[in-house]
Amino acid sequence: MVSGMAKTQYYTATSVDGYIADADNSLDWLFEADSGRDGSPFESFFADVGAFAMGATTYEWVLEHESLLDHPNKWASFYGDVPAWVFTHRHRPVVPGVRLSFVSGDVRPVHAAMASAARGKNLWIVGGGELAGGFADAGLLDELILGVAPVTLGAGAPLLPRRLTSSRLSLTDLRRNGEFAYLTYAVGPNRYRIRATGVGTTTERPRYRR
Ligand SMILES: NC(=O)c1ccc[n+]([C@@H]2O[C@H](COP(=O)([O-])OP(=O)(O)OC[C@H]3O[C@@H](n4cnc5c(N)ncnc54)[C@H](OP(=O)(O)O)[C@@H]3O)[C@@H](O)[C@H]2O)c1
């Protein structure tokens, strides 16, 4: 159980040039890379996770790659009974017996529901990048944990298609597992205030000051 402040963390593997999947939505390049004697730190990371969220492409990838509809028990072997949220606009197949919620739109109410279900543990944003960006836009992302694989892809699904400069990101940890570099960044507050209006959401930029 995480004590103190639970975090919302975007933990993902990425290529050196900032892609989390190649242009064919494949992760073959990731499994090729040597993760070292101790493997990835995923297990210890996930031990502190109380809820997780992903986009529909990621969900479909996991379903297909692990044949989860034919072997639904595999889900529990990866994720235990930690509840998951899938962002989608469409009907998606459900892995039987899994605590899954299908949601769409604004990340903020989903974040609140996840935090409540997580009972003080961390929230994991699995990806993709646009979804993680939505949490960052809303000021709800606390940490990036990036496992950088020794590969460049040239094109694919972007890691985090946002402009977060060093005024918002600070490097808090750096380690090596095999050929992977693990970089942890704290994400600072969004200086742009997001204000809900009757017709949508507006973003107020701070006035320029000398
Ligand atoms: N390297 C890694 O460790 C890692 C980690 C995560 C993912 N991946 C891979 O990276 C790729 C990511 O794919 P992606 O960039 O397409 O991202 P994604 O977030 O997995 O999927 C995007 C789709 O999710 C749905 N969606 C996202 N936000 C939504 C919202 N707020 N409301 C409703 N629906 C929403 C939309 O689908 P619909 O409109 O069609 O429903 C959207 O097209 C996948 O291939 C995945 O396997 C790799």
The ligand as an ORCA input file, in Angstrom:
! r2SCAN-3c Opt
* xyz 0 1
  N       5.604      0.898    -25.344
  C       4.699      0.626    -24.419
  O       5.019      0.223    -23.279
  C       3.265      0.887    -24.730
  C       2.398      1.321    -23.715
  C       1.089      1.605    -24.052
  C       0.652      1.438    -25.347
  N       1.524      0.999    -26.299
  C       1.090      0.851    -27.698
  O       1.043      2.156    -28.250
  C      -0.046      2.266    -29.136
  C      -0.926      3.397    -28.624
  O      -1.955      3.587    -29.490
  P      -2.712      5.002    -29.601
  O      -1.729      6.089    -29.729
  O      -3.751      4.793    -30.650
  O      -3.387      5.232    -28.193
  P      -4.522      4.579    -27.285
  O      -4.729      5.588    -26.209
  O      -4.165      3.204    -26.850
  O      -5.824      4.461    -28.190
  C      -6.391      5.592    -28.773
  C      -7.883      5.348    -28.936
  O      -8.500      5.261    -27.651
  C      -9.762      5.880    -27.686
  N      -9.701      7.048    -26.791
  C      -8.580      7.669    -26.298
  N      -8.918      8.696    -25.511
  C     -10.266      8.712    -25.461
  C     -11.221      9.523    -24.794
  N     -10.854     10.538    -23.985
  N     -12.546      9.226    -24.961
  C     -12.930      8.192    -25.754
  N     -12.080      7.408    -26.422
  C     -10.765      7.654    -26.280
  C     -10.000      6.272    -29.123
  O     -10.520      5.123    -29.785
  P     -12.006      4.950    -30.372
  O     -12.508      6.323    -30.695
  O     -11.798      4.087    -31.578
  O     -12.790      4.258    -29.346
  C      -8.591      6.486    -29.643
  O      -8.472      6.367    -31.037
  C      -0.733      0.903    -29.153
  O      -0.249      0.154    -30.243
  C      -0.267      0.247    -27.859
  O      -0.219     -1.165    -27.959
  C       2.826      0.757    -26.024
*
